[in-house]
Amino acid sequence: MKRVAIITSSDTGYRGEREDLSGPTIKEIVEKEGYEVVSMEILPDERETLAARMAEIADLGLAELLLTTGGTGFSPRDVMPEATEDIIERKVPGIPEAMRAYSLTITKRAMLSRAAAGIRRQTLIINLPGSPKAVRESLEYIIGALGHGIEIMTGEAGNCAENNSGKNNNGKKVR
């Protein structure tokens, strides 16, 4: 079972002044897909704090998938993409590009998302939007492809061109 850590970036949530609805939305979706939620926390919108906790989760091998919510907008306190980019070893731009492209079919405001994604060690880190509605739309759109990506990242699966028959998706034998 793949493990998931969830971090909500929110000053008001961290201070207990606002209920976190996005973290529980993530938890509901990933558990329905068979993932085990191993950590769920709310942190303040502090770049160094967010970066340190994400690095710790990856470096200790606590989760193969780390999903964040919040902190991806234009507010001066929105620093989740920068915190993520501070600690990742490899960028995965296709994931936030796909989320934005899909979200643009729902709202023009999707172009304002600054979400990032990347890999640190054996952990895939993805920034999701801050609202529960946008979290649901984005995560449900990408969740089906994440399992395969994680399997490739961790060495559980082979070449992306292969399927179980030893042939690529065009039916040609793969060496």
Backbone as CSV, one residue per row, in Angstrom:
resi,resn,N_x,N_y,N_z,CA_x,CA_y,CA_z,C_x,C_y,C_z
1,MET,0.845,-1.184,0.000,0.000,0.000,0.000,0.891,1.248,0.000
2,LYS,0.604,2.170,-0.900,1.368,3.412,-0.975,0.937,4.354,0.135
3,ARG,1.947,5.028,0.703,1.694,5.923,1.832,1.648,7.383,1.367
4,VAL,0.758,8.147,2.003,0.561,9.553,1.669,0.693,10.405,2.921
5,ALA,1.423,11.510,2.785,1.464,12.540,3.823,0.746,13.762,3.263
6,ILE,0.012,14.464,4.115,-0.758,15.633,3.695,-0.342,16.826,4.545
7,ILE,-0.010,17.929,3.880,0.321,19.164,4.579,-0.593,20.269,4.072
8,THR,-1.278,20.928,5.004,-2.066,22.106,4.685,-1.257,23.330,5.086
9,SER,-1.079,24.245,4.156,-0.362,25.490,4.419,-1.386,26.585,4.678
10,SER,-1.470,27.010,5.952,-2.483,28.011,6.311,-2.147,28.634,7.664
11,ASP,-1.898,29.931,7.660,-1.659,30.629,8.921,-2.876,30.533,9.837
12,THR,-4.073,30.822,9.280,-5.283,30.823,10.111,-5.651,29.411,10.568
13,GLY,-5.431,28.430,9.738,-5.676,27.046,10.135,-4.712,26.614,11.225
14,TYR,-3.459,26.999,11.088,-2.436,26.655,12.080,-2.768,27.264,13.444
15,ARG,-3.297,28.482,13.434,-3.663,29.160,14.686,-5.022,28.689,15.220
16,GLY,-5.718,27.814,14.509,-7.005,27.313,14.949,-8.150,28.274,14.708
17,GLU,-7.943,29.256,13.838,-8.968,30.262,13.551,-9.843,29.882,12.358
18,ARG,-9.476,28.810,11.675,-10.217,28.384,10.492,-10.112,26.866,10.374
19,GLU,-11.233,26.222,10.088,-11.225,24.773,9.927,-10.601,24.395,8.592
20,ASP,-9.723,23.402,8.628,-9.117,22.894,7.398,-10.103,21.931,6.745
21,LEU,-10.610,22.282,5.585,-11.515,21.405,4.844,-10.798,20.714,3.685
22,SER,-9.689,21.286,3.234,-8.974,20.735,2.077,-8.177,19.486,2.435
23,GLY,-7.506,19.491,3.577,-6.763,18.298,4.008,-7.667,17.080,4.103
24,PRO,-8.808,17.193,4.792,-9.733,16.053,4.851,-10.275,15.632,3.480
25,THR,-10.416,16.583,2.557,-10.862,16.236,1.200,-9.802,15.376,0.520
26,ILE,-8.536,15.747,0.664,-7.442,14.949,0.110,-7.479,13.543,0.717
27,LYS,-7.605,13.484,2.030,-7.613,12.191,2.740,-8.723,11.289,2.198
28,GLU,-9.912,11.839,2.043,-11.049,11.064,1.531,-10.743,10.482,0.147
29,ILE,-10.190,11.303,-0.735,-9.932,10.864,-2.110,-8.846,9.801,-2.161
30,VAL,-7.729,10.023,-1.467,-6.622,9.060,-1.557,-6.960,7.737,-0.878
31,GLU,-7.699,7.794,0.219,-8.085,6.543,0.873,-9.026,5.731,-0.018
32,LYS,-9.911,6.412,-0.726,-10.818,5.732,-1.658,-10.019,5.032,-2.772
33,GLU,-8.835,5.577,-3.087,-7.978,4.995,-4.128,-7.008,3.949,-3.570
34,GLY,-7.105,3.653,-2.270,-6.286,2.602,-1.684,-4.971,3.056,-1.075
35,TYR,-4.769,4.344,-0.931,-3.558,4.857,-0.293,-3.750,4.886,1.219
36,GLU,-2.659,4.781,1.959,-2.680,4.890,3.415,-2.190,6.277,3.816
37,VAL,-2.995,7.030,4.536,-2.593,8.350,5.013,-1.801,8.158,6.299
38,VAL,-0.515,8.532,6.267,0.369,8.324,7.411,0.614,9.594,8.207
39,SER,0.273,10.737,7.629,0.515,12.005,8.307,-0.417,13.048,7.722
40,MET,-0.959,13.876,8.617,-1.845,14.949,8.179,-1.639,16.107,9.145
41,GLU,-1.156,17.236,8.616,-0.857,18.348,9.514,-1.099,19.692,8.854
42,ILE,-1.291,20.691,9.688,-1.465,22.068,9.244,-0.249,22.847,9.717
43,LEU,0.401,23.536,8.790,1.587,24.327,9.111,1.360,25.776,8.706
44,PRO,2.066,26.704,9.344,1.934,28.109,8.957,2.561,28.361,7.587
45,ASP,2.179,29.452,6.971,2.709,29.832,5.660,4.122,30.395,5.810
46,GLU,5.034,29.551,6.219,6.440,29.924,6.408,7.289,29.029,5.513
47,ARG,7.954,29.648,4.566,8.719,28.896,3.570,9.694,27.889,4.192
48,GLU,10.466,28.324,5.158,11.473,27.445,5.760,10.824,26.293,6.527
49,THR,9.739,26.577,7.240,9.029,25.542,7.995,8.445,24.496,7.056
50,LEU,7.791,24.953,6.001,7.194,24.034,5.024,8.270,23.193,4.345
51,ALA,9.346,23.843,3.904,10.436,23.126,3.222,11.061,22.086,4.145
52,ALA,11.313,22.464,5.384,11.951,21.541,6.325,11.083,20.311,6.574
53,ARG,9.777,20.508,6.730,8.897,19.369,7.000,8.763,18.472,5.779
54,MET,8.645,19.059,4.593,8.572,18.234,3.383,9.855,17.430,3.204
55,ALA,11.006,18.067,3.417,12.292,17.370,3.291,12.386,16.236,4.306
56,GLU,11.929,16.483,5.525,11.980,15.457,6.569,11.139,14.237,6.177
57,ILE,9.934,14.474,5.687,9.064,13.361,5.274,9.742,12.535,4.181
58,ALA,10.320,13.219,3.197,10.988,12.509,2.094,12.264,11.817,2.570
59,ASP,13.072,12.515,3.329,14.370,11.967,3.744,14.235,10.775,4.680
60,LEU,13.185,10.763,5.482,12.950,9.634,6.380,12.166,8.510,5.703
61,GLY,11.746,8.740,4.462,10.999,7.717,3.722,9.637,7.432,4.327
62,LEU,8.988,8.460,4.875,7.701,8.267,5.543,6.542,8.066,4.573
63,ALA,6.670,8.600,3.353,5.580,8.498,2.380,6.144,8.545,0.962
64,GLU,5.497,7.816,0.062,5.873,7.876,-1.345,5.217,9.061,-2.040
65,LEU,4.127,9.561,-1.471,3.388,10.687,-2.036,3.148,11.708,-0.941
66,LEU,3.498,12.956,-1.218,3.260,14.048,-0.281,2.406,15.071,-1.008
67,LEU,1.190,15.268,-0.521,0.267,16.207,-1.143,0.106,17.412,-0.236
68,THR,0.288,18.597,-0.816,0.104,19.823,-0.051,-1.135,20.535,-0.574
69,THR,-1.728,21.351,0.279,-2.863,22.162,-0.128,-2.675,23.554,0.448
70,GLY,-2.974,24.546,-0.373,-2.850,25.930,0.054,-1.497,26.527,-0.284
71,GLY,-1.459,27.848,-0.256,-0.206,28.556,-0.451,0.284,28.631,-1.879
72,THR,-0.623,28.442,-2.857,-0.193,28.446,-4.259,-0.687,29.670,-5.036
73,GLY,-1.258,30.632,-4.333,-1.824,31.804,-4.998,-0.868,32.984,-5.055
74,PHE,-1.440,34.175,-5.105,-0.661,35.402,-5.297,-0.382,36.182,-4.015
75,SER,-0.951,35.755,-2.900,-0.723,36.463,-1.647,0.769,36.434,-1.298
76,PRO,1.271,37.495,-0.680,2.686,37.478,-0.268,3.020,36.311,0.662
77,ARG,2.026,35.783,1.385,2.252,34.649,2.295,2.142,33.298,1.585
78,ASP,1.741,33.271,0.320,1.628,32.022,-0.451,3.013,31.617,-0.944
79,VAL,3.632,30.671,-0.233,5.022,30.301,-0.530,5.221,28.801,-0.747
80,MET,4.138,28.045,-0.879,4.288,26.594,-1.027,5.093,26.198,-2.266
81,PRO,4.883,26.802,-3.441,5.702,26.403,-4.593,7.193,26.666,-4.360
82,GLU,7.507,27.791,-3.737,8.912,28.106,-3.472,9.506,27.129,-2.455
83,ALA,8.742,26.797,-1.411,9.209,25.831,-0.415,9.440,24.466,-1.066
84,THR,8.544,24.093,-1.962,8.678,22.818,-2.670,9.918,22.832,-3.561
85,GLU,10.074,23.873,-4.335,11.227,23.959,-5.242,12.547,24.048,-4.485
86,ASP,12.522,24.554,-3.261,13.738,24.603,-2.443,14.278,23.217,-2.135
87,ILE,13.405,22.218,-2.055,13.858,20.906,-1.564,13.775,19.762,-2.582
88,ILE,13.097,19.964,-3.696,13.011,18.852,-4.660,14.331,18.664,-5.399
89,GLU,14.553,17.443,-5.841,15.752,17.112,-6.610,15.456,17.099,-8.111
90,ARG,14.211,16.776,-8.462,13.801,16.754,-9.864,12.404,17.330,-9.982
91,LYS,12.206,18.215,-10.944,10.891,18.801,-11.183,10.008,17.824,-11.955
92,VAL,8.696,17.919,-11.725,7.707,17.147,-12.478,6.650,18.147,-12.952
93,PRO,6.971,18.946,-13.967,6.060,20.019,-14.380,4.754,19.549,-15.005
94,GLY,4.716,18.341,-15.522,3.502,17.862,-16.187,2.301,17.765,-15.272
95,ILE,2.528,17.472,-13.994,1.394,17.313,-13.081,0.675,18.642,-12.851
96,PRO,1.370,19.715,-12.421,0.636,20.974,-12.260,0.129,21.535,-13.588
97,GLU,0.838,21.263,-14.685,0.350,21.696,-16.004,-0.981,21.017,-16.318
98,ALA,-1.071,19.718,-16.032,-2.305,18.974,-16.292,-3.442,19.482,-15.408
99,MET,-3.133,19.733,-14.138,-4.178,20.242,-13.238,-4.681,21.601,-13.710
100,ARG,-3.766,22.481,-14.106,-4.181,23.807,-14.582,-4.988,23.702,-15.870
101,ALA,-4.540,22.853,-16.796,-5.257,22.696,-18.071,-6.682,22.203,-17.823
102,TYR,-6.818,21.204,-16.960,-8.153,20.695,-16.657,-8.984,21.765,-15.942
103,SER,-8.398,22.417,-14.969,-9.123,23.430,-14.195,-9.548,24.615,-15.047
104,LEU,-8.801,24.900,-16.104,-9.190,25.991,-17.003,-10.509,25.702,-17.727
105,THR,-10.874,24.431,-17.819,-12.169,24.094,-18.418,-13.308,24.412,-17.459
106,ILE,-12.970,24.683,-16.194,-13.960,24.967,-15.162,-13.977,26.459,-14.819
107,THR,-12.785,27.051,-14.698,-12.681,28.465,-14.334,-11.417,29.094,-14.913
108,LYS,-11.538,30.310,-15.379,-10.378,31.037,-15.900,-9.367,31.348,-14.802
109,ARG,-9.807,31.341,-13.567,-8.905,31.630,-12.448,-7.842,30.552,-12.258
110,ALA,-8.010,29.403,-12.892,-7.018,28.338,-12.783,-5.648,28.801,-13.265
111,MET,-5.634,29.769,-14.185,-4.348,30.273,-14.687,-3.560,30.995,-13.604
112,LEU,-4.189,31.298,-12.485,-3.518,32.001,-11.403,-2.801,31.055,-10.436
113,SER,-2.944,29.759,-10.625,-2.284,28.783,-9.758,-0.776,28.755,-10.033
114,ARG,-0.007,28.737,-8.968,1.454,28.648,-9.085,1.951,27.284,-8.598
115,ALA,1.086,26.295,-8.535,1.433,24.977,-8.009,2.667,24.400,-8.694
116,ALA,3.427,23.626,-7.918,4.628,22.949,-8.417,4.536,21.474,-8.030
117,ALA,5.402,20.679,-8.626,5.511,19.259,-8.271,6.938,18.809,-8.531
118,GLY,7.377,17.841,-7.751,8.729,17.332,-7.937,8.985,16.098,-7.093
119,ILE,10.184,15.581,-7.235,10.602,14.365,-6.537,11.794,14.684,-5.642
120,ARG,11.732,14.193,-4.422,12.871,14.206,-3.514,13.024,12.770,-3.024
121,ARG,14.194,12.219,-3.288,14.466,10.810,-2.976,13.402,9.924,-3.600
122,GLN,12.595,9.250,-2.768,11.549,8.355,-3.275,10.164,8.895,-2.908
123,THR,10.038,10.229,-2.884,8.766,10.868,-2.547,8.369,11.844,-3.641
124,LEU,7.168,11.671,-4.168,6.585,12.592,-5.136,5.808,13.646,-4.354
125,ILE,6.149,14.917,-4.577,5.519,16.026,-3.869,4.694,16.829,-4.868
126,ILE,3.421,17.056,-4.529,2.519,17.778,-5.425,1.775,18.849,-4.636
127,ASN,1.819,20.083,-5.143,1.042,21.174,-4.555,-0.347,21.183,-5.177
128,LEU,-1.359,21.128,-4.342,-2.746,21.228,-4.777,-3.287,22.604,-4.384
129,PRO,-4.383,23.028,-4.982,-4.982,24.311,-4.603,-5.437,24.305,-3.140
130,GLY,-5.910,25.463,-2.685,-6.307,25.595,-1.295,-7.773,25.338,-0.993
131,SER,-8.649,25.485,-1.977,-10.080,25.297,-1.697,-10.457,23.823,-1.845
132,PRO,-11.378,23.341,-1.006,-11.803,21.938,-1.112,-12.346,21.588,-2.494
133,LYS,-13.089,22.503,-3.116,-13.650,22.242,-4.444,-12.531,22.060,-5.468
134,ALA,-11.555,22.960,-5.464,-10.445,22.878,-6.416,-9.539,21.683,-6.111
135,VAL,-9.372,21.342,-4.838,-8.613,20.148,-4.461,-9.270,18.921,-5.072
136,ARG,-10.576,18.799,-4.887,-11.300,17.632,-5.400,-11.163,17.533,-6.923
137,GLU,-11.402,18.646,-7.611,-11.316,18.638,-9.076,-9.917,18.242,-9.548
138,SER,-8.902,18.847,-8.965,-7.519,18.595,-9.400,-7.058,17.187,-9.058
139,LEU,-7.266,16.785,-7.807,-6.768,15.481,-7.371,-7.502,14.334,-8.058
140,GLU,-8.808,14.457,-8.205,-9.536,13.389,-8.892,-9.109,13.285,-10.353
141,TYR,-8.669,14.385,-10.932,-8.210,14.363,-12.318,-6.866,13.632,-12.465
142,ILE,-5.947,13.815,-11.515,-4.589,13.254,-11.656,-4.368,11.929,-10.938
143,ILE,-5.214,11.589,-9.973,-4.928,10.461,-9.075,-4.711,9.143,-9.814
144,GLY,-5.419,8.916,-10.894,-5.287,7.651,-11.615,-3.908,7.400,-12.192
145,ALA,-3.209,8.447,-12.583,-1.873,8.298,-13.173,-0.766,8.269,-12.124
146,LEU,-1.042,8.724,-10.927,0.017,8.842,-9.916,0.591,7.505,-9.488
147,GLY,-0.259,6.489,-9.353,0.219,5.182,-8.915,1.321,4.646,-9.801
148,HIS,1.141,4.750,-11.102,2.159,4.261,-12.032,3.450,5.071,-11.892
149,GLY,3.310,6.376,-11.783,4.495,7.220,-11.606,5.259,6.870,-10.351
150,ILE,4.545,6.620,-9.277,5.191,6.249,-8.011,5.886,4.900,-8.145
151,GLU,5.241,3.956,-8.837,5.862,2.643,-9.042,7.147,2.756,-9.849
152,ILE,7.177,3.600,-10.844,8.397,3.825,-11.628,9.462,4.470,-10.734
153,MET,9.069,5.493,-9.964,9.985,6.217,-9.100,10.636,5.301,-8.060
154,THR,9.855,4.406,-7.482,10.365,3.536,-6.425,10.979,2.242,-6.947
155,GLY,10.904,2.019,-8.254,11.481,0.815,-8.835,10.557,-0.389,-8.805
156,GLU,9.299,-0.200,-8.411,8.336,-1.302,-8.378,7.878,-1.706,-9.770
157,ALA,7.980,-0.790,-10.734,7.564,-1.073,-12.107,8.713,-0.736,-13.045
158,GLY,8.669,-1.335,-14.214,9.714,-1.099,-15.202,9.396,0.070,-16.103
159,ASN,9.873,-0.025,-17.301,9.751,1.009,-18.313,8.297,1.423,-18.530
160,CYS,8.076,2.728,-18.678,6.716,3.238,-18.911,6.122,2.707,-20.215
161,ALA,6.956,2.332,-21.168,6.455,1.866,-22.465,5.935,0.438,-22.389
162,GLU,6.258,-0.271,-21.318,5.843,-1.664,-21.202,4.497,-1.794,-20.521
163,ASN,3.807,-2.848,-20.895,2.638,-3.249,-20.127,2.909,-4.672,-19.652
164,ASN,2.006,-5.312,-19.051,2.243,-6.636,-18.478,2.577,-7.698,-19.516
165,SER,2.307,-7.450,-20.770,2.554,-8.456,-21.801,3.977,-8.412,-22.328
166,GLY,4.802,-7.429,-21.871,6.151,-7.288,-22.403,6.164,-6.533,-23.719
167,LYS,5.020,-5.971,-24.093,4.919,-5.200,-25.322,4.538,-3.766,-24.966
168,ASN,4.949,-2.838,-25.845,4.554,-1.440,-25.564,3.098,-1.247,-25.945
169,ASN,2.625,-0.031,-25.764,1.205,0.242,-26.007,0.812,0.130,-27.474
170,ASN,1.798,0.042,-28.375,1.519,-0.155,-29.804,1.594,-1.618,-30.196
171,GLY,1.802,-2.521,-29.204,1.844,-3.942,-29.484,3.210,-4.458,-29.898
172,LYS,4.228,-3.588,-29.928,5.563,-4.021,-30.310,6.311,-4.570,-29.098
173,LYS,7.094,-5.637,-29.328,7.862,-6.240,-28.247,8.916,-5.251,-27.751
174,VAL,9.036,-5.161,-26.408,10.000,-4.267,-25.779,11.179,-5.087,-25.319
175,ARG,12.385,-4.615,-25.607,13.583,-5.360,-25.190,13.888,-5.154,-23.742
